Amino acid sequence: MDDPRKLAEEQAALRRVAMLVARQAAPGDFFTAVAREIQRTLELPVVVIERFEPDDTVTIIGAAGRHEPFRVGTRWPLDPGASVEVRRTGRPAKADYRELPGKMAEGARAGGFQTGLGVPIVAGGTIWGAIVTTGTEAEPLPDGAEERFTAFTELVAVAISNAKAREDLRLVVEEQASLRRVATLVAQEASRAEVFAAVAEEVAATLGVRLTAVVRFERDGTATQVGVWGDANPFPVGTSWELDELSASGRVAKTGRPARVDYTQVPGEIAATLAREAGIRSAVGVPVLVDGKPWGLIMALSSEHQGLPAGTEDRLAEFTELIATAIANAQARDDLRGLAEEQAALRRLAMLVAQGSEAAEVFDAVCVETGTLIGATTVNLARFTSDGFNLTMAGWSLRDTHVPTRTRLPIAPDTINALIRDSVAPARFDSYEHATSQLGSLIRQRGIRSEVGAPVLVEGELWGALIAGTDSDELLPTGAEQRVASFAELIATAVADATTRSELIASRARIIAAGDEARRRVERNLHDGAQQRLVSLGFDLQALQAGLPPEHVNDRAELERIQGEIDAVLEELRELSQGLHPALLHQGGLSRALRALARKSPVPVTLDANVPTRLPEPVEIAVYYVVSESLANIAKHADASKVSVSVAVDDGRVRATIADDGIGGAEASRGSGLVGLVDRVEALGGHFALDSLPGAGTKVSIELPLIG
């Protein structure tokens, strides 16, 4: 260039472009300004700045002059021409568009251009794009134009490199901020659902993609969406699908390594749904490893033609580590919470056993606690009989699926019951689909799909089994049978305690029955022996007295005195006899006997005895003695002005209450006579309660089953 004026203008243009580079102008403004400087300085009809894309297209990112139809933002295929030669060779290239095929050549001819010149923009050692100008018949390309372009392309390359560095730094900062936000959620022990949703959102923002997903692999060969981002995602949270070797999730599940998939090139329903409903063309999936095994994956999905950029896998891997940490932390919290809940449940049941609760109450409570704790929908306690039958002792279920209590069916090989009986160890039974035995068919018909269970051992012998099941397709978690075993041990303790308690109660009942029988014998002996002899002796005295002469006044008086003593002894014997076993109770029943007690009480008694029929003899005797002893205690110690006595029969039990308005303060342990009453009531399987606060009167309450 010999013209000093033009040289000065070109240098001024280069300085202005350099200033734009130094000021870090926005890419859109920068490329348009560069195109204008080149077009004006070099006096060209048109200047276009192009960026080469990975899918063999170019994007117009800056233009000046008569650049129609090559507007900024339009995308063109790399057809034969100057641009394709620049990309192929990395050197300046010229082209004659008058005879070339393709859309770019057609566009050039439509704009009135005949020739083209392209100069490469090299950034980071690669051909990033090109600066292109065209010439017309009236304005042909000037000589040496490519050399004059070089200075401008170098400045553009510097600007691109600077922008790339700034963009890389911005991405690193944003990615680290995203990772910190997710890490904070994990550290705050957020729920897994919250962490999964946050990861999906942060990955989408970091990678600039429309759709992301966090996917969990299931044991049955399916995958489930547990976190998603993107409004157009056809698979919302909770969606499950079959894993195959064509999808990104299927490849990651099979290999345990990252996978890339172009869904436009693979068949299958997943690919079709993604492409049709969400416009997804490609995906990158990276495995989430928990305890060294693929738990699931994070996927980034793109609708762009060129696919996701290189390095996407590494950037996703940063998030997979956080998810693995969240899962491990949540699992640890779940394990700790599960252990605490299990210990609390075991303590509640141990209290029932320690309090001597009825075995049936303990059995029912164990079924409820077991089902709630391990997430079962049905629980049964089974007794294995010596003749090979399964007798259901207790049950619980969410939807009435448990085997009904008292069901008695043969133990068959196609049931978990047989597994536990034969192995005497915890077991798992995954399906009743093909069960044909009576017990197996009943379990299947009740809706139970699978079960876990543990043996109940009483004093070293197999007593039965505690079995938990589910009516869903998903199996109970691994280790559930071991947790059931903890409750089975409590069942064994309850059975042993109940057996001992039953034997003790039976022994006490036999002792009391023997005592009652002894009293009846004494009463009969007194009535038939001593009383009858005293009556006969009285008759003899009366005959002797009638035969005395009138003048034997002193002798007659002595005989009358002896007769009076005999009558007194007879009355004492009658009272003693009635105290041992009141004849009125035996002859007239409980209501009449209680009315007699009320009449003889020195403290006024209000009696409400609603006993329409005769009760079992041991029950009548127990109620009678409780009322009798209570009235005697009130008369001696209570300083009461009134007493109320109520007796009622309801729902197979008799209930009695004796209450006074005296001074209170009575205790069954002070030799008041109440200790024997407590023993009598409890020996019959009943319950005795004493309520006697000082100054508030005393109330004795009993409840007895109507045993035979």
Secondary structure in CASP SS format (residue, H / E / C, confidence):
PFRMAT SS
TARGET T0000
AUTHOR 0000-0000-0000
METHOD secondary structure of the structure
MODEL  1
M C 1.00
D C 1.00
D C 1.00
P H 1.00
R H 1.00
K H 1.00
L H 1.00
A H 1.00
E H 1.00
E H 1.00
Q H 1.00
A H 1.00
A H 1.00
L H 1.00
R H 1.00
R H 1.00
V H 1.00
A H 1.00
M H 1.00
L H 1.00
V H 1.00
A H 1.00
R C 1.00
Q C 1.00
A C 1.00
A C 1.00
P H 1.00
G H 1.00
D H 1.00
F H 1.00
F H 1.00
T H 1.00
A H 1.00
V H 1.00
A H 1.00
R H 1.00
E H 1.00
I H 1.00
Q H 1.00
R H 1.00
T H 1.00
L C 1.00
E C 1.00
L C 1.00
P C 1.00
V E 1.00
V E 1.00
V E 1.00
I E 1.00
E E 1.00
R E 1.00
F E 1.00
E C 1.00
P C 1.00
D C 1.00
D C 1.00
T E 1.00
V E 1.00
T E 1.00
I E 1.00
I E 1.00
G E 1.00
A E 1.00
A E 1.00
G E 1.00
R C 1.00
H C 1.00
E C 1.00
P C 1.00
F C 1.00
R C 1.00
V C 1.00
G C 1.00
T C 1.00
R E 1.00
W E 1.00
P E 1.00
L C 1.00
D C 1.00
P C 1.00
G C 1.00
A H 1.00
S H 1.00
V H 1.00
E H 1.00
V H 1.00
R H 1.00
R H 1.00
T H 1.00
G C 1.00
R C 1.00
P C 1.00
A E 1.00
K E 1.00
A E 1.00
D E 1.00
Y C 1.00
R C 1.00
E C 1.00
L C 1.00
P C 1.00
G C 1.00
K H 1.00
M H 1.00
A H 1.00
E H 1.00
G H 1.00
A H 1.00
R H 1.00
A H 1.00
G C 1.00
G C 1.00
F C 1.00
Q C 1.00
T E 1.00
G E 1.00
L E 1.00
G E 1.00
V E 1.00
P E 1.00
I E 1.00
V E 1.00
A E 1.00
G C 1.00
G C 1.00
T E 1.00
I E 1.00
W E 1.00
G E 1.00
A E 1.00
I E 1.00
V E 1.00
T E 1.00
T E 1.00
G E 1.00
T C 1.00
E C 1.00
A C 1.00
E C 1.00
P C 1.00
L C 1.00
P C 1.00
D C 1.00
G C 1.00
A H 1.00
E H 1.00
E H 1.00
R H 1.00
F H 1.00
T H 1.00
A H 1.00
F H 1.00
T H 1.00
E H 1.00
L H 1.00
V H 1.00
A H 1.00
V H 1.00
A H 1.00
I H 1.00
S H 1.00
N H 1.00
A H 1.00
K H 1.00
A H 1.00
R H 1.00
E H 1.00
D H 1.00
L H 1.00
R H 1.00
L H 1.00
V H 1.00
V H 1.00
E H 1.00
E H 1.00
Q H 1.00
A H 1.00
S H 1.00
L H 1.00
R H 1.00
R H 1.00
V H 1.00
A H 1.00
T H 1.00
L H 1.00
V H 1.00
A H 1.00
Q C 1.00
E C 1.00
A C 1.00
S C 1.00
R H 1.00
A H 1.00
E H 1.00
V H 1.00
F H 1.00
A H 1.00
A H 1.00
V H 1.00
A H 1.00
E H 1.00
E H 1.00
V H 1.00
A H 1.00
A H 1.00
T H 1.00
L H 1.00
G C 1.00
V C 1.00
R C 1.00
L E 1.00
T E 1.00
A E 1.00
V E 1.00
V E 1.00
R E 1.00
F E 1.00
E C 1.00
R C 1.00
D C 1.00
G C 1.00
T E 1.00
A E 1.00
T E 1.00
Q E 1.00
V E 1.00
G E 1.00
V E 1.00
W E 1.00
G C 1.00
D C 1.00
A C 1.00
N C 1.00
P C 1.00
F C 1.00
P C 1.00
V C 1.00
G C 1.00
T C 1.00
S E 1.00
W E 1.00
E E 1.00
L C 1.00
D C 1.00
E C 1.00
L C 1.00
S C 1.00
A H 1.00
S H 1.00
G H 1.00
R H 1.00
V H 1.00
A H 1.00
K H 1.00
T H 1.00
G C 1.00
R C 1.00
P C 1.00
A E 1.00
R E 1.00
V E 1.00
D E 1.00
Y C 1.00
T C 1.00
Q C 1.00
V C 1.00
P C 1.00
G C 1.00
E H 1.00
I H 1.00
A H 1.00
A H 1.00
T H 1.00
L H 1.00
A H 1.00
R H 1.00
E H 1.00
A H 1.00
G C 1.00
I C 1.00
R C 1.00
S E 1.00
A E 1.00
V E 1.00
G E 1.00
V E 1.00
P E 1.00
V E 1.00
L E 1.00
V E 1.00
D C 1.00
G C 1.00
K E 1.00
P E 1.00
W E 1.00
G E 1.00
L E 1.00
I E 1.00
M E 1.00
A E 1.00
L E 1.00
S E 1.00
S C 1.00
E C 1.00
H C 1.00
Q C 1.00
G C 1.00
L C 1.00
P C 1.00
A C 1.00
G C 1.00
T H 1.00
E H 1.00
D H 1.00
R H 1.00
L H 1.00
A H 1.00
E H 1.00
F H 1.00
T H 1.00
E H 1.00
L H 1.00
I H 1.00
A H 1.00
T H 1.00
A H 1.00
I H 1.00
A H 1.00
N H 1.00
A H 1.00
Q H 1.00
A H 1.00
R H 1.00
D H 1.00
D H 1.00
L H 1.00
R H 1.00
G H 1.00
L H 1.00
A H 1.00
E H 1.00
E H 1.00
Q H 1.00
A H 1.00
A H 1.00
L H 1.00
R H 1.00
R H 1.00
L H 1.00
A H 1.00
M H 1.00
L H 1.00
V H 1.00
A H 1.00
Q C 1.00
G C 1.00
S C 1.00
E C 1.00
A H 1.00
A H 1.00
E H 1.00
V H 1.00
F H 1.00
D H 1.00
A H 1.00
V H 1.00
C H 1.00
V H 1.00
E H 1.00
T H 1.00
G H 1.00
T H 1.00
L H 1.00
I H 1.00
G C 1.00
A C 1.00
T C 1.00
T E 1.00
V E 1.00
N E 1.00
L E 1.00
A E 1.00
R E 1.00
F E 1.00
T C 1.00
S C 1.00
D C 1.00
G C 1.00
F E 1.00
N E 1.00
L E 1.00
T E 1.00
M E 1.00
A E 1.00
G E 1.00
W E 1.00
S E 1.00
L C 1.00
R C 1.00
D C 1.00
T C 1.00
H C 1.00
V C 1.00
P C 1.00
T C 1.00
R C 1.00
T C 1.00
R E 1.00
L E 1.00
P E 1.00
I C 1.00
A C 1.00
P C 1.00
D C 1.00
T C 1.00
I H 1.00
N H 1.00
A H 1.00
L H 1.00
I H 1.00
R H 1.00
D H 1.00
S H 1.00
V C 1.00
A C 1.00
P C 1.00
A E 1.00
R E 1.00
F E 1.00
D C 1.00
S C 1.00
Y C 1.00
E C 1.00
H C 1.00
A C 1.00
T C 1.00
S C 1.00
Q H 1.00
L H 1.00
G H 1.00
S H 1.00
L H 1.00
I H 1.00
R H 1.00
Q H 1.00
R C 1.00
G C 1.00
I C 1.00
R C 1.00
S E 1.00
E E 1.00
V E 1.00
G E 1.00
A E 1.00
P E 1.00
V E 1.00
L E 1.00
V E 1.00
E C 1.00
G C 1.00
E E 1.00
L E 1.00
W E 1.00
G E 1.00
A E 1.00
L E 1.00
I E 1.00
A E 1.00
G E 1.00
T E 1.00
D C 1.00
S C 1.00
D C 1.00
E C 1.00
L C 1.00
L C 1.00
P C 1.00
T C 1.00
G C 1.00
A H 1.00
E H 1.00
Q H 1.00
R H 1.00
V H 1.00
A H 1.00
S H 1.00
F H 1.00
A H 1.00
E H 1.00
L H 1.00
I H 1.00
A H 1.00
T H 1.00
A H 1.00
V H 1.00
A H 1.00
D H 1.00
A H 1.00
T H 1.00
T H 1.00
R H 1.00
S H 1.00
E H 1.00
L H 1.00
I H 1.00
A H 1.00
S H 1.00
R H 1.00
A H 1.00
R H 1.00
I H 1.00
I H 1.00
A H 1.00
A H 1.00
G H 1.00
D H 1.00
E H 1.00
A H 1.00
R H 1.00
R H 1.00
R H 1.00
V H 1.00
E H 1.00
R H 1.00
N H 1.00
L H 1.00
H H 1.00
D H 1.00
G H 1.00
A H 1.00
Q H 1.00
Q H 1.00
R H 1.00
L H 1.00
V H 1.00
S H 1.00
L H 1.00
G H 1.00
F H 1.00
D H 1.00
L H 1.00
Q H 1.00
A H 1.00
L H 1.00
Q H 1.00
A H 1.00
G H 1.00
L C 1.00
P C 1.00
P C 1.00
E C 1.00
H C 1.00
V H 1.00
N H 1.00
D H 1.00
R H 1.00
A H 1.00
E H 1.00
L H 1.00
E H 1.00
R H 1.00
I H 1.00
Q H 1.00
G H 1.00
E H 1.00
I H 1.00
D H 1.00
A H 1.00
V H 1.00
L H 1.00
E H 1.00
E H 1.00
L H 1.00
R H 1.00
E H 1.00
L H 1.00
S H 1.00
Q H 1.00
G H 1.00
L H 1.00
H C 1.00
P C 1.00
A H 1.00
L H 1.00
L H 1.00
H H 1.00
Q H 1.00
G H 1.00
G C 1.00
L H 1.00
S H 1.00
R H 1.00
A H 1.00
L H 1.00
R H 1.00
A H 1.00
L H 1.00
A H 1.00
R H 1.00
K H 1.00
S C 1.00
P C 1.00
V C 1.00
P C 1.00
V E 1.00
T E 1.00
L E 1.00
D E 1.00
A E 1.00
N E 1.00
V C 1.00
P C 1.00
T C 1.00
R C 1.00
L C 1.00
P C 1.00
E H 1.00
P H 1.00
V H 1.00
E H 1.00
I H 1.00
A H 1.00
V H 1.00
Y H 1.00
Y H 1.00
V H 1.00
V H 1.00
S H 1.00
E H 1.00
S H 1.00
L H 1.00
A H 1.00
N H 1.00
I H 1.00
A H 1.00
K H 1.00
H H 1.00
A H 1.00
D C 1.00
A C 1.00
S C 1.00
K C 1.00
V E 1.00
S E 1.00
V E 1.00
S E 1.00
V E 1.00
A E 1.00
V E 1.00
D E 1.00
D C 1.00
G C 1.00
R E 1.00
V E 1.00
R E 1.00
A E 1.00
T E 1.00
I E 1.00
A E 1.00
D E 1.00
D C 1.00
G C 1.00
I C 1.00
G C 1.00
G C 1.00
A C 1.00
E C 1.00
A C 1.00
S C 1.00
R C 1.00
G C 1.00
S C 1.00
G C 1.00
L H 1.00
V H 1.00
G H 1.00
L H 1.00
V H 1.00
D H 1.00
R H 1.00
V H 1.00
E H 1.00
A H 1.00
L C 1.00
G C 1.00
G C 1.00
H E 1.00
F E 1.00
A E 1.00
L E 1.00
D E 1.00
S C 1.00
L C 1.00
P C 1.00
G C 1.00
A C 1.00
G C 1.00
T E 1.00
K E 1.00
V E 1.00
S E 1.00
I E 1.00
E E 1.00
L E 1.00
P E 1.00
L C 1.00
I C 1.00
G C 1.00
END
